[in-house]
Amino acid sequence: MVPIPGAELVHRPLQLYRYLLRCCRQLPSETMQQHYKHAIRQSFRVHADEDDPERIQQIIKRAIEDADWVMDKNLTGTF
């Protein structure tokens, strides 16, 4: 299950950033939304100097998988 439509169109870091922020809007509480938005910003700061295209694609793939897990767990209520 994909958190929201469009994951297959994410190929660049900026697209990923926007996609993840859109996912946050679907979380049930403002507290969760703020928590994950902060985590997304921090992750982007940590990886800002990454310049290996293969590594960037790995990071994008993992981030989408992680977003899928978070959305599935939070929206279905199964932790």
N, CA, C and O atoms as CSV, one atom per row, in Angstrom:
chain,resi,resn,atom,element,x,y,z
A,1,MET,N,N,0.839,-1.187,0.000
A,1,MET,CA,C,0.000,0.000,0.000
A,1,MET,C,C,0.876,1.239,0.000
A,1,MET,O,O,1.835,1.318,0.768
A,2,VAL,N,N,0.564,2.199,-0.844
A,2,VAL,CA,C,1.303,3.451,-0.936
A,2,VAL,C,C,0.552,4.500,-0.131
A,2,VAL,O,O,-0.673,4.574,-0.228
A,3,PRO,N,N,1.261,5.334,0.680
A,3,PRO,CA,C,0.587,6.312,1.523
A,3,PRO,C,C,-0.368,7.222,0.760
A,3,PRO,O,O,-1.529,7.356,1.147
A,4,ILE,N,N,0.088,7.832,-0.286
A,4,ILE,CA,C,-0.784,8.636,-1.133
A,4,ILE,C,C,-0.330,8.459,-2.575
A,4,ILE,O,O,0.832,8.128,-2.813
A,5,PRO,N,N,-1.203,8.668,-3.523
A,5,PRO,CA,C,-0.816,8.512,-4.925
A,5,PRO,C,C,0.341,9.423,-5.286
A,5,PRO,O,O,0.448,10.542,-4.783
A,6,GLY,N,N,1.193,8.943,-6.149
A,6,GLY,CA,C,2.296,9.757,-6.629
A,6,GLY,C,C,3.664,9.254,-6.229
A,6,GLY,O,O,4.666,9.800,-6.691
A,7,ALA,N,N,3.749,8.236,-5.388
A,7,ALA,CA,C,5.057,7.738,-4.946
A,7,ALA,C,C,5.894,7.268,-6.126
A,7,ALA,O,O,7.115,7.423,-6.128
A,8,GLU,N,N,5.243,6.698,-7.122
A,8,GLU,CA,C,5.979,6.196,-8.281
A,8,GLU,C,C,6.569,7.324,-9.128
A,8,GLU,O,O,7.431,7.076,-9.971
A,9,LEU,N,N,6.118,8.548,-8.914
A,9,LEU,CA,C,6.621,9.696,-9.671
A,9,LEU,C,C,7.781,10.413,-8.981
A,9,LEU,O,O,8.342,11.360,-9.531
A,10,VAL,N,N,8.138,9.965,-7.787
A,10,VAL,CA,C,9.203,10.617,-7.022
A,10,VAL,C,C,10.557,10.086,-7.488
A,10,VAL,O,O,10.862,8.903,-7.335
A,11,HIS,N,N,11.364,10.985,-8.061
A,11,HIS,CA,C,12.690,10.598,-8.550
A,11,HIS,C,C,13.790,11.533,-8.076
A,11,HIS,O,O,14.972,11.203,-8.176
A,12,ARG,N,N,13.415,12.689,-7.564
A,12,ARG,CA,C,14.401,13.680,-7.121
A,12,ARG,C,C,14.127,14.067,-5.673
A,12,ARG,O,O,13.001,13.934,-5.193
A,13,PRO,N,N,15.159,14.547,-4.977
A,13,PRO,CA,C,15.000,14.902,-3.568
A,13,PRO,C,C,13.890,15.911,-3.289
A,13,PRO,O,O,13.150,15.738,-2.321
A,14,LEU,N,N,13.750,16.938,-4.086
A,14,LEU,CA,C,12.705,17.930,-3.851
A,14,LEU,C,C,11.312,17.310,-4.002
A,14,LEU,O,O,10.397,17.632,-3.244
A,15,GLN,N,N,11.163,16.431,-4.976
A,15,GLN,CA,C,9.888,15.722,-5.142
A,15,GLN,C,C,9.588,14.877,-3.904
A,15,GLN,O,O,8.452,14.823,-3.434
A,16,LEU,N,N,10.623,14.221,-3.388
A,16,LEU,CA,C,10.454,13.409,-2.189
A,16,LEU,C,C,10.035,14.274,-1.011
A,16,LEU,O,O,9.125,13.911,-0.266
A,17,TYR,N,N,10.685,15.405,-0.839
A,17,TYR,CA,C,10.379,16.313,0.267
A,17,TYR,C,C,8.908,16.733,0.225
A,17,TYR,O,O,8.214,16.671,1.240
A,18,ARG,N,N,8.444,17.154,-0.929
A,18,ARG,CA,C,7.048,17.568,-1.084
A,18,ARG,C,C,6.084,16.404,-0.844
A,18,ARG,O,O,5.048,16.563,-0.198
A,19,TYR,N,N,6.440,15.240,-1.372
A,19,TYR,CA,C,5.617,14.046,-1.206
A,19,TYR,C,C,5.465,13.698,0.278
A,19,TYR,O,O,4.360,13.417,0.743
A,20,LEU,N,N,6.575,13.717,1.016
A,20,LEU,CA,C,6.521,13.366,2.433
A,20,LEU,C,C,5.714,14.380,3.238
A,20,LEU,O,O,4.988,14.008,4.161
A,21,LEU,N,N,5.839,15.654,2.892
A,21,LEU,CA,C,5.033,16.660,3.589
A,21,LEU,C,C,3.542,16.479,3.306
A,21,LEU,O,O,2.709,16.703,4.184
A,22,ARG,N,N,3.206,16.072,2.074
A,22,ARG,CA,C,1.796,15.778,1.764
A,22,ARG,C,C,1.307,14.580,2.574
A,22,ARG,O,O,0.163,14.558,3.030
A,23,CYS,N,N,2.169,13.593,2.750
A,23,CYS,CA,C,1.800,12.438,3.587
A,23,CYS,C,C,1.496,12.892,5.010
A,23,CYS,O,O,0.548,12.404,5.625
A,24,CYS,N,N,2.279,13.804,5.530
A,24,CYS,CA,C,2.083,14.284,6.903
A,24,CYS,C,C,0.698,14.883,7.102
A,24,CYS,O,O,0.109,14.748,8.175
A,25,ARG,N,N,0.181,15.538,6.081
A,25,ARG,CA,C,-1.135,16.164,6.196
A,25,ARG,C,C,-2.247,15.158,6.451
A,25,ARG,O,O,-3.322,15.525,6.926
A,26,GLN,N,N,-1.995,13.893,6.141
A,26,GLN,CA,C,-3.010,12.863,6.328
A,26,GLN,C,C,-2.967,12.230,7.712
A,26,GLN,O,O,-3.862,11.460,8.061
A,27,LEU,N,N,-1.960,12.534,8.494
A,27,LEU,CA,C,-1.865,11.951,9.829
A,27,LEU,C,C,-2.979,12.499,10.713
A,27,LEU,O,O,-3.401,13.643,10.544
A,28,PRO,N,N,-3.459,11.686,11.659
A,28,PRO,CA,C,-4.655,12.048,12.412
A,28,PRO,C,C,-4.526,13.215,13.391
A,28,PRO,O,O,-5.523,13.888,13.650
A,29,SER,N,N,-3.356,13.479,13.937
A,29,SER,CA,C,-3.265,14.568,14.914
A,29,SER,C,C,-2.198,15.583,14.521
A,29,SER,O,O,-1.229,15.264,13.832
A,30,GLU,N,N,-2.405,16.799,14.976
A,30,GLU,CA,C,-1.454,17.886,14.714
A,30,GLU,C,C,-0.090,17.563,15.323
A,30,GLU,O,O,0.944,17.893,14.742
A,31,THR,N,N,-0.086,16.923,16.482
A,31,THR,CA,C,1.169,16.561,17.144
A,31,THR,C,C,1.975,15.595,16.290
A,31,THR,O,O,3.182,15.772,16.124
A,32,MET,N,N,1.321,14.581,15.749
A,32,MET,CA,C,2.006,13.630,14.858
A,32,MET,C,C,2.515,14.330,13.607
A,32,MET,O,O,3.638,14.092,13.163
A,33,GLN,N,N,1.685,15.189,13.045
A,33,GLN,CA,C,2.087,15.909,11.837
A,33,GLN,C,C,3.349,16.714,12.090
A,33,GLN,O,O,4.285,16.673,11.292
A,34,GLN,N,N,3.380,17.446,13.196
A,34,GLN,CA,C,4.547,18.270,13.512
A,34,GLN,C,C,5.781,17.413,13.782
A,34,GLN,O,O,6.888,17.769,13.379
A,35,HIS,N,N,5.591,16.291,14.459
A,35,HIS,CA,C,6.707,15.387,14.753
A,35,HIS,C,C,7.353,14.889,13.458
A,35,HIS,O,O,8.571,14.964,13.299
A,36,TYR,N,N,6.534,14.383,12.540
A,36,TYR,CA,C,7.075,13.834,11.303
A,36,TYR,C,C,7.606,14.919,10.366
A,36,TYR,O,O,8.576,14.678,9.648
A,37,LYS,N,N,7.004,16.086,10.355
A,37,LYS,CA,C,7.551,17.189,9.560
A,37,LYS,C,C,8.949,17.554,10.050
A,37,LYS,O,O,9.855,17.795,9.252
A,38,HIS,N,N,9.112,17.593,11.369
A,38,HIS,CA,C,10.430,17.891,11.943
A,38,HIS,C,C,11.433,16.799,11.542
A,38,HIS,O,O,12.563,17.106,11.161
A,39,ALA,N,N,11.026,15.542,11.626
A,39,ALA,CA,C,11.910,14.433,11.265
A,39,ALA,C,C,12.298,14.494,9.784
A,39,ALA,O,O,13.441,14.207,9.429
A,40,ILE,N,N,11.358,14.864,8.931
A,40,ILE,CA,C,11.640,14.985,7.498
A,40,ILE,C,C,12.673,16.081,7.258
A,40,ILE,O,O,13.636,15.882,6.517
A,41,ARG,N,N,12.473,17.229,7.882
A,41,ARG,CA,C,13.428,18.337,7.715
A,41,ARG,C,C,14.820,17.945,8.187
A,41,ARG,O,O,15.812,18.244,7.522
A,42,GLN,N,N,14.893,17.277,9.331
A,42,GLN,CA,C,16.185,16.850,9.870
A,42,GLN,C,C,16.867,15.871,8.914
A,42,GLN,O,O,18.069,15.984,8.674
A,43,SER,N,N,16.131,14.931,8.378
A,43,SER,CA,C,16.709,13.958,7.449
A,43,SER,C,C,17.245,14.632,6.199
A,43,SER,O,O,18.300,14.261,5.683
A,44,PHE,N,N,16.516,15.618,5.719
A,44,PHE,CA,C,17.000,16.322,4.530
A,44,PHE,C,C,18.261,17.109,4.825
A,44,PHE,O,O,19.143,17.200,3.972
A,45,ARG,N,N,18.366,17.676,6.007
A,45,ARG,CA,C,19.596,18.385,6.389
A,45,ARG,C,C,20.778,17.423,6.474
A,45,ARG,O,O,21.880,17.747,6.031
A,46,VAL,N,N,20.550,16.258,7.035
A,46,VAL,CA,C,21.618,15.262,7.189
A,46,VAL,C,C,22.136,14.808,5.826
A,46,VAL,O,O,23.339,14.611,5.654
A,47,HIS,N,N,21.239,14.640,4.861
A,47,HIS,CA,C,21.618,14.106,3.549
A,47,HIS,C,C,21.823,15.187,2.487
A,47,HIS,O,O,21.965,14.865,1.308
A,48,ALA,N,N,21.841,16.441,2.874
A,48,ALA,CA,C,21.926,17.544,1.907
A,48,ALA,C,C,23.186,17.497,1.042
A,48,ALA,O,O,23.158,17.944,-0.105
A,49,ASP,N,N,24.274,16.972,1.562
A,49,ASP,CA,C,25.526,16.964,0.796
A,49,ASP,C,C,25.730,15.676,-0.002
A,49,ASP,O,O,26.793,15.482,-0.592
A,50,GLU,N,N,24.748,14.812,-0.030
A,50,GLU,CA,C,24.846,13.558,-0.793
A,50,GLU,C,C,24.851,13.883,-2.283
A,50,GLU,O,O,23.978,14.602,-2.768
A,51,ASP,N,N,25.840,13.351,-3.012
A,51,ASP,CA,C,25.915,13.643,-4.439
A,51,ASP,C,C,25.989,12.393,-5.315
A,51,ASP,O,O,26.053,12.511,-6.538
A,52,ASP,N,N,25.980,11.212,-4.725
A,52,ASP,CA,C,25.998,9.968,-5.481
A,52,ASP,C,C,24.566,9.634,-5.926
A,52,ASP,O,O,23.707,9.371,-5.084
A,53,PRO,N,N,24.302,9.642,-7.242
A,53,PRO,CA,C,22.944,9.402,-7.734
A,53,PRO,C,C,22.355,8.062,-7.273
A,53,PRO,O,O,21.164,7.978,-6.975
A,54,GLU,N,N,23.167,7.044,-7.217
A,54,GLU,CA,C,22.671,5.736,-6.776
A,54,GLU,C,C,22.259,5.774,-5.305
A,54,GLU,O,O,21.222,5.227,-4.930
A,55,ARG,N,N,23.072,6.417,-4.483
A,55,ARG,CA,C,22.750,6.542,-3.063
A,55,ARG,C,C,21.489,7.393,-2.868
A,55,ARG,O,O,20.663,7.081,-2.010
A,56,ILE,N,N,21.335,8.445,-3.641
A,56,ILE,CA,C,20.150,9.295,-3.562
A,56,ILE,C,C,18.897,8.472,-3.866
A,56,ILE,O,O,17.882,8.605,-3.182
A,57,GLN,N,N,18.971,7.624,-4.890
A,57,GLN,CA,C,17.822,6.782,-5.227
A,57,GLN,C,C,17.521,5.783,-4.114
A,57,GLN,O,O,16.356,5.496,-3.841
A,58,GLN,N,N,18.557,5.251,-3.471
A,58,GLN,CA,C,18.350,4.346,-2.338
A,58,GLN,C,C,17.644,5.069,-1.191
A,58,GLN,O,O,16.731,4.523,-0.571
A,59,ILE,N,N,18.073,6.296,-0.917
A,59,ILE,CA,C,17.460,7.089,0.158
A,59,ILE,C,C,15.991,7.367,-0.168
A,59,ILE,O,O,15.127,7.251,0.702
A,60,ILE,N,N,15.713,7.731,-1.411
A,60,ILE,CA,C,14.341,8.010,-1.833
A,60,ILE,C,C,13.472,6.763,-1.664
A,60,ILE,O,O,12.369,6.839,-1.121
A,61,LYS,N,N,13.970,5.616,-2.128
A,61,LYS,CA,C,13.212,4.361,-2.026
A,61,LYS,C,C,12.925,4.034,-0.564
A,61,LYS,O,O,11.802,3.670,-0.217
A,62,ARG,N,N,13.922,4.159,0.280
A,62,ARG,CA,C,13.741,3.837,1.702
A,62,ARG,C,C,12.773,4.812,2.369
A,62,ARG,O,O,11.951,4.403,3.189
A,63,ALA,N,N,12.863,6.088,2.027
A,63,ALA,CA,C,11.976,7.089,2.623
A,63,ALA,C,C,10.522,6.818,2.257
A,63,ALA,O,O,9.634,6.979,3.095
A,64,ILE,N,N,10.270,6.413,1.029
A,64,ILE,CA,C,8.903,6.091,0.606
A,64,ILE,C,C,8.406,4.844,1.341
A,64,ILE,O,O,7.255,4.795,1.773
A,65,GLU,N,N,9.270,3.841,1.482
A,65,GLU,CA,C,8.889,2.645,2.236
A,65,GLU,C,C,8.580,2.992,3.690
A,65,GLU,O,O,7.607,2.495,4.258
A,66,ASP,N,N,9.401,3.836,4.283
A,66,ASP,CA,C,9.173,4.251,5.671
A,66,ASP,C,C,7.870,5.039,5.803
A,66,ASP,O,O,7.121,4.854,6.762
A,67,ALA,N,N,7.606,5.915,4.839
A,67,ALA,CA,C,6.366,6.689,4.868
A,67,ALA,C,C,5.160,5.760,4.748
A,67,ALA,O,O,4.142,5.965,5.409
A,68,ASP,N,N,5.280,4.755,3.912
A,68,ASP,CA,C,4.217,3.771,3.759
A,68,ASP,C,C,3.934,3.090,5.095
A,68,ASP,O,O,2.776,2.937,5.484
A,69,TRP,N,N,4.979,2.685,5.791
A,69,TRP,CA,C,4.828,2.014,7.081
A,69,TRP,C,C,4.174,2.945,8.105
A,69,TRP,O,O,3.243,2.547,8.805
A,70,VAL,N,N,4.662,4.178,8.187
A,70,VAL,CA,C,4.124,5.137,9.152
A,70,VAL,C,C,2.648,5.404,8.866
A,70,VAL,O,O,1.826,5.399,9.782
A,71,MET,N,N,2.319,5.634,7.619
A,71,MET,CA,C,0.936,5.928,7.266
A,71,MET,C,C,0.041,4.729,7.556
A,71,MET,O,O,-1.057,4.890,8.089
A,72,ASP,N,N,0.495,3.546,7.214
A,72,ASP,CA,C,-0.293,2.342,7.448
A,72,ASP,C,C,-0.540,2.147,8.944
A,72,ASP,O,O,-1.662,1.851,9.354
A,73,LYS,N,N,0.478,2.308,9.741
A,73,LYS,CA,C,0.344,2.112,11.185
A,73,LYS,C,C,-0.518,3.193,11.840
A,73,LYS,O,O,-1.307,2.896,12.737
A,74,ASN,N,N,-0.377,4.405,11.411
A,74,ASN,CA,C,-1.140,5.495,12.031
A,74,ASN,C,C,-2.581,5.582,11.559
A,74,ASN,O,O,-3.461,5.961,12.331
A,75,LEU,N,N,-2.830,5.243,10.327
A,75,LEU,CA,C,-4.194,5.358,9.811
A,75,LEU,C,C,-5.041,4.131,10.111
A,75,LEU,O,O,-6.267,4.214,10.169
A,76,THR,N,N,-4.374,2.977,10.303
A,76,THR,CA,C,-5.141,1.780,10.638
A,76,THR,C,C,-5.175,1.536,12.135
A,76,THR,O,O,-5.991,0.753,12.623
A,77,GLY,N,N,-4.291,2.204,12.865
A,77,GLY,CA,C,-4.282,2.068,14.317
A,77,GLY,C,C,-3.628,0.802,14.820
A,77,GLY,O,O,-3.828,0.421,15.973
A,78,THR,N,N,-2.841,0.135,13.967
A,78,THR,CA,C,-2.150,-1.090,14.400
A,78,THR,C,C,-0.679,-0.784,14.625
A,78,THR,O,O,0.069,-0.554,13.675
A,79,PHE,N,N,-0.277,-0.783,15.865
A,79,PHE,CA,C,1.123,-0.494,16.193
A,79,PHE,C,C,1.833,-1.747,16.547
A,79,PHE,O,O,3.024,-1.716,16.855
